[in-house]
Amino acid sequence: MSKKKTSDCVEMKRQAQRKIREQLRETTREEELAYFRARGEALQKRIDAA
């Protein structure tokens, strides 16, 4: 008996990657790096606050 799949982690990751790529499509390399640094810092703050 097979279970119905309720979520697809791989597809969710691909959707997130497509969204980020679209947001960064027109940016310079420096702007892209700044984006990821800022996102990393924000994530670290969330982790530290938990």
ChimeraX attribute file (.defattr): number of C-alpha atoms within 10 A of each C-alpha:
attribute: neighborCount
match mode: 1-to-1
recipient: residues
	/A:1	3
	/A:2	4
	/A:3	5
	/A:4	6
	/A:5	6
	/A:6	6
	/A:7	8
	/A:8	8
	/A:9	9
	/A:10	9
	/A:11	10
	/A:12	11
	/A:13	11
	/A:14	11
	/A:15	12
	/A:16	12
	/A:17	12
	/A:18	12
	/A:19	12
	/A:20	13
	/A:21	13
	/A:22	11
	/A:23	12
	/A:24	14
	/A:25	10
	/A:26	10
	/A:27	13
	/A:28	10
	/A:29	10
	/A:30	8
	/A:31	12
	/A:32	17
	/A:33	12
	/A:34	12
	/A:35	15
	/A:36	11
	/A:37	12
	/A:38	12
	/A:39	12
	/A:40	12
	/A:41	11
	/A:42	12
	/A:43	12
	/A:44	12
	/A:45	11
	/A:46	10
	/A:47	9
	/A:48	8
	/A:49	7
	/A:50	6
